[in-house]
Amino acid sequence: MEKSRSISFDNLSQDFIEKMKDAFQVIDENGDGSITESDLKKVYNDLGKKVDDKFLSNMLKDGPLSFPEFLTMMGKKTSSFASKTELVECFKAFMPDDGRTTIDQEELIQYLKFAGIEDPSTQFADIFNNFTSYSQTEQKTVFHSQHFIDSITE
């Protein structure tokens, strides 16, 4: 990330800035005010993810990240996400016409496979664990799309 490039922080909500501050503090384990390669290696290791040194070097090619640089980077990344309205519209394609905001989990897995995701059950296991429940009425496991959308949008 070039240190001279930044976004206007006016476009970021206070809630988003607070969440990023918390994330930054978790990653900056030694509390020195910057995210270094060793900080990132530890985070990836704690998450059980293997990451090569070249990837980390490229990520931090201009040196350790300060909080403003981290906030700029995360603001740019999240600004490319779909809006809440777009997500609701996407999920409507899978919803029954009766106004429910749940989707049969097995159907959702099949749609994801059709979209080219090889093993959605494994790749999205954490999401499914947090946003599904067994519906006694429907006698199946359902994905709570509105709850999911609310959790990832501001």
Order of alpha helices (4+ residues) and beta strands (2+ residues): alpha-alpha-alpha-alpha-alpha-beta-alpha-alpha-alpha-beta-beta-alpha
